[in-house]
Amino acid sequence: MALKASKSLKASLQAGRGAELAQETPLKPCDVCHATCKPKHCGRCGKRAYCGVACQKADWASHKARCQTTRPARCAVCAAPETATAPPCGHGLCAACDAALASAPAVARVASRPRCPACRDPEQPAAGAILEDEVPLLLRRYGAVAARRPAEGRRLLERVAARCHTALAVDAVESARDAKVAGRAAAPRRYEALGRLELGKALLGLGDFKGAAAALERGLALQRAAAGGTLPPQSALLWTNLARARLELRDYAGAADAAKTAVSLPGGAWQTPYTLGSALDKLERYGEAAAAYGAALEKVGARDAERTNVLFNRGRCLRLAGDRRGAAACLKQAVDRSPEDGAAASELALALEALGDAPGAVDVLRSRVARDPSDLGAAYNLGALLSDGGDHAGAAEVFSTILWRDPGDVQTRVRLGLERARLGDVDAARACWRKALELDPGCLEARTNLSLVSGDGEAACASGTPRFGVLDGPSIF
């Protein structure tokens, strides 16, 4: 008999079932239907025995009150403290993750998988459970709280990045193991590409632009090399994210290349051509940048707050490209939509001045300064325009107002001295330049102008031909 048992054991080992025989669970009755079975126990307390999922679900309503094991200390998905739910699997979920899971579309999950994102189907790889179940849930939660609770949004992104690192490490181990069994070099795997792409998105949101660019470049390369159907098709959003990361790293040429790829793909939002415009703008290719901003303008909604920003950048690039009339039209729309935008008002004044409409430029800046007297940049530009138009008294008044608000502004003090000199008040001009030198002994303009007001300086001023040439001429903006 012993010999037969040995042969039976040997046959089982050869069939690959030796480990199962060695760990065979004793037969016991189910606590619900009392059928003899190899029981599975409650994941929380480990005391209640069941023959299967059906009995466990049927018993949970009554057993829940008697299950004495405390809930897990942290959420199994987002790692938040104080979990609110404890499903039969024993993985505690916080209230937010449980609500996000309940509200997820049915198409977002495979029907055969467990409801709990921390549980996985026996046929699902460990990396797949993280990247296909946990990470999407975390990103849904991030999208819901990012605007209202930035600290919580950052914590969720950090959790996404940590789980992606875990998935990549697990996938690397499994890849090496499978390659060893097959006797060939490890091939790129599906979950490595997914992990890199999700990690890149998370790092971009966290401000780690170098890490985001590296992860997205690797993930997109793997996605491009993947066999058809094994990975989702490349999207404009992923290439736009790569372009944004390269922009932050000041790799403007690389950002433009990535953004062009994004524009060529279907389904891109307004941010895709806008990112291309930003890259071309940094490369000083203003005509192409204006065209890209124009494409973004066609996609952005008429009531979106971002439309003003697109209008401003397109108008600025049109002005720099030489299309002054188009620039003025764009910038006027931006100012009309957002009258408090000082940068747009200053750009519009520049465009109007270039068109020869100096009075229009002055009106724009006067309106801006009246709306926000603390905008000293717009006030300085207004003073410079008035000076170029010959209204030195008005310019001096504007510059005096600026110095009342900011007495340490050396540049404005030098300009006020010039206006005083042009009005014939040389003593006041000297006082301005001397004060400028006290504030900044290295101020070349103040020192040069003071040296010019010596000997016959008063006569020169009286004759109407002041020789204060250091800052003469157009110096607006």
Secondary structure, DSSP 8 states (H G I E B T S, - for coil): -HHHHHHHHHHHHHTT-HHHHHT----EE-TTT--EE--EE-TTTS--EESSHHHHHHHHHHHHHH--S---SB-TTT--BS--B--TT---B-HHHHHHHHHS-GGGS-TTS-SSTT---TTS-HHHHIIIIIHHHHHHHHHHHTTT-HHHHHHHHHHHHHHHHHHHHHHHHHHHHHHHHHTS-----HHHHHHHHHHHHHHHHHT-HHHHHHHHHHHHHHHHHS-TTSS----HHHHHHHHHHHHHTT-HHHHHHHHHHHHHSTT--THHHHHHHHHHHHTT-HHHHHHHHHHHHHHS-TT-THHHHHHHHHHHHHHHHT-HHHHHHHHHHHHHH-TT-HHHHHHHHHHHHHTT-HHHHHHHHHHHHHH-TT-HHHHHHHHHHHHHTT-HHHHHHHHHHHHHH-TT-HHHHHHHHHHHHHTT-HHHHHHHHHHHHHH-TT-HHHHHHHHHSSSSHHHHHHTT-----SS-S----
